[in-house]
Every structure is written in structure tokens, then in C-alpha cells.
Amino acid sequence: MANITVNGSQREFEVLPTTIEALLTALNLSPKGLIVEKNGEIFREGAFKTTPVWAEDTLEIVQFMGGGTAKNRLK
């Protein structure tokens, strides 16, 4: 068993996902529009296939969403 902290919750995996991409697949998440912070370092979608995941890593997964109205946008 291997533990990884994802968005503040500890997750236990029988088989440790080897990359960020494999972790997202195990969590049923599409990589489209995601940014992943791994142990304080930011990774974009292009790096998910080659970035390793190790036991005891801490990851934050963030999805960007568009929307709102023009009056709510910063100038």
C-alpha cells in the first residue's frame, strides 16, 4: 500500500500510480484544463506523462473554469 495526499486528503493505493497522468486516471479525472502542484512545484498537462509520483507525495489538483460576466472581470 502507498499513500499520497491529494487536495488535503490522504489516499491509499494498492498499486502506486507511477506518473501524474496515471494518478489522474486512477482518480477518474481528465487532464484537460488541470494544473497539478506536486510537493510545491507546478506541472501543466504536457508534463503529466513524464512526471513521477512517489509514495508520501503531496499533490493539489486545480481545474480552471471560465465564466462570469464582463462587469466581474478585473481591469
Backbone as CSV, one residue per row, in Angstrom:
resi,resn,N_x,N_y,N_z,CA_x,CA_y,CA_z,C_x,C_y,C_z
1,MET,0.837,-1.186,0.000,0.000,0.000,0.000,0.883,1.251,0.000
2,ALA,0.407,2.270,-0.725,1.126,3.536,-0.794,0.147,4.673,-0.535
3,ASN,0.610,5.669,0.175,-0.220,6.825,0.492,0.255,8.056,-0.263
4,ILE,-0.691,8.802,-0.784,-0.446,10.079,-1.436,-1.508,11.038,-0.912
5,THR,-1.114,12.262,-0.620,-2.075,13.270,-0.199,-2.526,14.042,-1.433
6,VAL,-3.837,14.043,-1.667,-4.420,14.724,-2.825,-5.458,15.721,-2.326
7,ASN,-5.227,16.993,-2.617,-6.131,18.074,-2.200,-6.475,17.990,-0.709
8,GLY,-5.448,17.714,0.088,-5.607,17.702,1.536,-6.106,16.411,2.146
9,SER,-6.481,15.429,1.310,-6.966,14.148,1.819,-5.968,13.045,1.484
10,GLN,-5.673,12.230,2.476,-4.748,11.131,2.221,-5.477,10.014,1.479
11,ARG,-4.877,9.570,0.372,-5.429,8.486,-0.442,-4.492,7.298,-0.356
12,GLU,-5.067,6.116,-0.247,-4.286,4.893,-0.176,-4.472,4.110,-1.466
13,PHE,-3.368,3.696,-2.066,-3.391,2.945,-3.319,-2.710,1.602,-3.109
14,GLU,-3.360,0.529,-3.585,-2.713,-0.777,-3.543,-1.513,-0.794,-4.466
15,VAL,-1.696,-0.218,-5.663,-0.606,-0.085,-6.624,-0.390,1.402,-6.853
16,LEU,0.796,1.879,-6.560,1.094,3.301,-6.676,1.089,3.735,-8.139
17,PRO,0.293,4.746,-8.504,0.377,5.286,-9.862,1.787,5.825,-10.092
18,THR,2.363,5.578,-11.255,3.765,5.916,-11.495,3.980,7.349,-11.975
19,THR,2.948,7.962,-12.537,3.067,9.333,-13.040,1.833,10.133,-12.633
20,ILE,1.911,11.436,-12.833,0.733,12.272,-12.581,-0.414,11.824,-13.481
21,GLU,-0.110,11.525,-14.751,-1.159,11.062,-15.665,-1.834,9.789,-15.138
22,ALA,-1.057,8.842,-14.652,-1.619,7.593,-14.113,-2.451,7.866,-12.864
23,LEU,-2.017,8.818,-12.049,-2.787,9.181,-10.853,-4.132,9.779,-11.249
24,LEU,-4.123,10.693,-12.224,-5.377,11.299,-12.673,-6.321,10.243,-13.230
25,THR,-5.778,9.278,-13.963,-6.593,8.175,-14.490,-7.184,7.368,-13.344
26,ALA,-6.384,7.067,-12.330,-6.865,6.301,-11.170,-7.963,7.051,-10.425
27,LEU,-7.921,8.378,-10.490,-8.937,9.200,-9.823,-10.096,9.548,-10.752
28,ASN,-10.106,8.975,-11.954,-11.146,9.232,-12.963,-11.242,10.707,-13.337
29,LEU,-10.092,11.358,-13.481,-10.045,12.761,-13.859,-9.411,12.905,-15.240
30,SER,-9.995,13.741,-16.060,-9.407,14.072,-17.354,-8.343,15.146,-17.123
31,PRO,-7.191,15.042,-17.759,-6.148,16.047,-17.564,-6.451,17.401,-18.200
32,LYS,-7.473,17.445,-19.055,-7.809,18.675,-19.779,-8.137,19.799,-18.797
33,GLY,-7.423,20.891,-18.894,-7.701,22.062,-18.062,-7.208,21.965,-16.632
34,LEU,-6.387,20.952,-16.326,-5.894,20.800,-14.958,-4.475,21.324,-14.814
35,ILE,-4.168,21.781,-13.637,-2.812,22.115,-13.204,-2.596,21.299,-11.934
36,VAL,-1.417,20.714,-11.791,-1.127,19.917,-10.605,0.098,20.497,-9.899
37,GLU,-0.058,20.728,-8.614,1.075,21.120,-7.780,1.530,19.869,-7.046
38,LYS,2.789,19.512,-7.232,3.345,18.324,-6.574,4.492,18.773,-5.676
39,ASN,4.306,18.609,-4.390,5.322,18.996,-3.408,5.816,20.426,-3.640
40,GLY,4.882,21.330,-3.964,5.211,22.736,-4.126,5.636,23.154,-5.518
41,GLU,5.753,22.220,-6.453,6.150,22.530,-7.827,4.952,22.372,-8.760
42,ILE,4.774,23.332,-9.667,3.623,23.343,-10.572,3.927,22.571,-11.852
43,PHE,2.969,21.729,-12.269,3.095,20.959,-13.508,1.854,21.183,-14.364
44,ARG,2.086,21.404,-15.643,0.998,21.562,-16.607,0.778,20.245,-17.336
45,GLU,-0.306,20.176,-18.091,-0.724,18.943,-18.759,0.388,18.279,-19.572
46,GLY,1.221,19.041,-20.238,2.284,18.485,-21.061,3.318,17.672,-20.289
47,ALA,3.407,17.872,-18.986,4.389,17.157,-18.164,3.786,15.980,-17.399
48,PHE,2.480,15.772,-17.492,1.829,14.737,-16.684,2.341,13.330,-17.005
49,LYS,2.635,13.053,-18.286,3.063,11.703,-18.683,4.438,11.342,-18.143
50,THR,5.280,12.339,-17.915,6.669,12.057,-17.547,7.025,12.415,-16.113
51,THR,6.097,13.002,-15.387,6.390,13.403,-14.006,6.036,12.267,-13.049
52,PRO,7.049,11.731,-12.354,6.787,10.595,-11.466,6.025,10.988,-10.202
53,VAL,5.328,10.032,-9.660,4.636,10.174,-8.378,5.242,9.133,-7.439
54,TRP,5.559,9.571,-6.238,6.162,8.687,-5.242,5.257,8.618,-4.011
55,ALA,5.392,7.546,-3.259,4.659,7.413,-2.000,4.984,8.618,-1.121
56,GLU,3.987,9.093,-0.424,4.073,10.228,0.501,4.148,11.583,-0.198
57,ASP,3.990,11.643,-1.533,3.907,12.932,-2.219,2.642,13.662,-1.793
58,THR,2.671,14.974,-1.917,1.504,15.811,-1.661,1.170,16.546,-2.949
59,LEU,-0.061,16.350,-3.432,-0.491,16.972,-4.683,-1.759,17.782,-4.466
60,GLU,-1.817,18.899,-5.164,-3.030,19.709,-5.240,-3.427,19.729,-6.708
61,ILE,-4.657,19.355,-6.999,-5.157,19.321,-8.373,-6.174,20.441,-8.516
62,VAL,-5.912,21.325,-9.490,-6.749,22.502,-9.685,-7.282,22.494,-11.108
63,GLN,-8.576,22.764,-11.265,-9.180,22.862,-12.578,-9.610,24.300,-12.806
64,PHE,-9.159,24.855,-13.929,-9.548,26.216,-14.277,-10.860,26.188,-15.026
65,MET,-11.716,27.148,-14.688,-13.027,27.235,-15.323,-13.248,28.669,-15.769
66,GLY,-13.844,28.818,-16.940,-14.182,30.148,-17.434,-15.596,30.505,-17.017
67,GLY,-15.936,31.727,-17.249,-17.300,32.139,-16.958,-17.337,33.512,-16.331
68,GLY,-18.491,33.892,-15.901,-18.669,35.206,-15.301,-19.153,36.196,-16.333
69,THR,-19.273,37.420,-15.906,-19.718,38.480,-16.800,-18.610,39.527,-16.909
70,ALA,-18.714,40.361,-17.915,-17.702,41.395,-18.139,-17.559,42.306,-16.928
71,LYS,-18.648,42.613,-16.239,-18.544,43.539,-15.102,-17.799,42.913,-13.925
72,ASN,-17.690,41.570,-13.883,-16.973,40.903,-12.795,-15.496,40.718,-13.084
73,ARG,-15.038,41.054,-14.278,-13.645,40.850,-14.655,-12.776,41.973,-14.096
74,LEU,-11.555,41.613,-13.747,-10.592,42.614,-13.288,-10.114,43.430,-14.467
75,LYS,-9.826,44.679,-14.218,-9.308,45.553,-15.278,-7.847,45.798,-15.064
